[in-house]
Amino acid sequence: ATAIANGLTGASADASVSSAISQSANAYGTDGLAVNNIVIGGGTAPGSLDIGAVASANGGSSSAYASASNEDAIGQYAYGYTNADAVDNLTNGGTINVHATANAVASTYAYASGYVYDAISQEAFAYGTGDATVNLNNAGTINAVANANAAGSEAEASASVEYGVYQYAWAQSGGD
């Protein structure tokens, strides 16, 4: 996602990515199996994945505001009900880039904010005696990056990454 704003007396740009890749699997019963699989690169083809949000604002003689966010860029959600198993698998043999960049320039006030939340999120829930499993096999590179740049007579910039990789597995009533 890209947002660009240029104005003589002010500008505001907002770019956001939410759930660029999202998988959900559900299974029911004792022999049930809910599985999500993502494979990036590997073998002779290293592969790459770039998921980004970029916002740029040039406010001229006044103010500029730029905000870029990237949330749950890659998400896997598996649910095993009534004793079924739930599994999330992500294999990376290449490069995964998840980023948010904000740039603001103005004569007076400039504000820029870049935010990445859950670049990769894996959640597995098993209800009953099923097992819940999350796997991240990384033989490549994973980058979760937030950037913010502001320039003006008064300027403020904020950048943060929260949970570059988030994994959660929950099994109820005796599952693993």
N, C-alpha and C positions, 0 to 999 in steps of 0.2 A: 504494500500500500504506500502510495506517495501523495503528499499534499504540498503544494507550493502556492504561496500568496505573496504578492508584491503590491504595495500601495504607497502613494505619495504621502498620505497622512495616517497611516496605520495598516497593519496586516495581522491576520491570524490564520494559522494552518494547523490542522489536526489529522493525523494519520494513525490508523489502528488496524491490527490484525488480531482476530480471535478465532481459535480452533481451525487453523489452516488445514491440519490433518487430524481427523477424529474418527476413532473406531470404537464401536460398542458391540459386545457379543453377550447373548443370554442363553443359558442352558437350564433344563429342568430334568430332575430325576436322578436316580442313583448312578446311572451310566452316562449322564450328561457331561459335556465338556464345552465350555465357552472359551474360545481362543481368539486372540488378536495377534497378528504377526505383521511386522514391518521390517523389511530388509533394505538397507541403503548401502550400495557399493558391494565390494567383495569380489573375490576371484580376480579376473584380469581387468575388470572395469571398476575402478575405485569409486566412482560416483560422488555426487555432492548434492546437498539440499540447502537452499538459501531462502529463509523466510524472514522478511524484513518490513519494518514500518519506518518511513522517513518523512519528516515534516520540516519545511523551511519557510520562514516568514521574514520579509524585508519591509519594515514599516516606514521607511523614508524619514521624514522630518518629525514623526511622532513615535508611536510604540509598536512593538511586535511581540506576538505570542506564538510559540510553536510547541506542540505536544505530539509525541510519538509513543505508542504503546503496543506491546506484543504479548498476548496472554494465551496460555494453553496452545502454543504453536503446534505441538504434536501431543495428542492425547489418546490414550488407550484405556477403555473401561470394560472390564469383564465381570459378569454376574452369574454365579452358579446358585440355582435355587433347588430346594428339596434334595439336598445331598449331592448336587452336581459340582464339578470342579470349575474354577475360573483362573485363566492364565493370560498374561500379557507378555509378549516377546518383542523386543526391539534389538535388531542386530545392525551395527554400524561398522562398515569396513571402509568408509569414505570420510567425508566431512559434512557435518551438520552445523550450519550457521543460523542462529536465531538472534535478531538484533532490532534495536529501536534507536533511532537517531533524530534529534531535534536541534535545529539551528534557528536562532532569532537575532536579527540585526536591526537597530533603529537608532535615531539620533537621541531620543529621550530614554524611554524604558524598554528593555528587552527581557523576555522571559522564555526559557526553554526547559522542557522536561522530557526525559527519555526513560521508559520503564519496561522491563521484561519481567513477567510473572509466569512461573511454570513453563519454562521453555520446552521441557519434556515432562509429561505427567503420565504415570502408570498407576492405575488403581484396580485391584481385584478383590471381589467380595464373594465369599462362599457361605451360604446359609444352610445349616444342617451339618452333616458330617463331611462335606466336600472340602477340598483343599483350595487355597488361594495362593497364587504365585505370580510374582513380577520378575522379569529377567531383562537386564540391559547388558548385552554383550558388545563391548566397544573395543575394536581393534583400530579405530580411526581417530578422528578429532571431533570434539563437540565444543562449540563456542556459543556462549550466551553473553551478549554484550549490550550495554545501554550507554548512549552518549548524549550529552547535552552541551550546547555551546551558545552563549549569549554575549552580545556586544552592544553597548549603548552608554550614554552618560550615566545611567543606572542600569545594572544588569544582574540577572539571577539565573542560575542554571542548576538543575537537579537531575541526577541519573542514578538508577538503581536496578539491580537484578535480585529478584526474590525467588528462591527455589529454581536454580538452573535445571536441576533434575529432581523431580519429586516422585517418590515411590511409596505406595501404601498397599499392603495386603492384609485382609481381615478374614479370618475363618471362625465360624461360630460352632459351638457344640462339638468340639473334639477334632475338627479338621486341622490341617497344618497350614 
